[in-house]
Amino acid sequence: MIAAAILGSAAMAALPAAAAYAGGLPAVTESEAAPGISITGIGFARTKGAAAPPAGSVAVSRAVRNARIRARAVAAAIGVEIGQAEEIEIREPGQFADRRPSAIVAAVATVRFAIVGAATELAASREVRAYGSAFAPVRPRSSRRSRPIKLAMLAARRRVTPEAATAARANAAAAARSAGLALGGLFSVSEVTAPFYGYGSSFYDPALGQFGPGQFCGTFSRPVFRQDPRTGLPRVVRRVRSRRCAHQTTYTLQLEIAYLAEAR
């Protein structure tokens, strides 16, 4: 379901539109998005010798570069051009907080880029805001190695980025038409993160890895139980090391878009 709203000094209307992905959406509330395209990039780097640049800084540079690539894809899909980065927030990959240090470092950067020629404040009395979602299957060449899985996850992530932007714009246009309005200037596009994906500055993305940064295969110790003949209770008799690979089979993305609205 795609949720869309037309807002004035107070909410004027809210209506559902055609879905690109039938997933749950957050409630439609007054938008607090800053002007521009806000998108998240992820980057990886392998730790090397002391003479090499710190892996963390390399991963951050790659994450910012990835955010710019995604922002350009969003801009191209909705017919605008991005400008300079206005704000950069380095976030913590939340799913690795309790993992051991790895030879691979991951970085997450949420970057807000200016939109060339766009409004920088909601001066009009009306605003059209909509959500657009897209999903893509994750199809690695091999499901038994981390690298093919990581490449497939990143490919699905690239694919859904412009598709979600197109869906959001289409739903904003449909909402405006149904209310007798026309879309004005674009104000903002922002990536929606589900509340359970993290809190504060932490961030979750399935493309970051399952067993560690960039790692989708891992080894774990599995206990083997036997019944104790004296007590009748199960007890651990040994542990067996097992290797397992895991990843999401579908990558889903949701974007929120906001336009100024004009009377027809």
Disulfide bonds with the S-S distance in Angstrom:
Cys217-Cys245 1.95
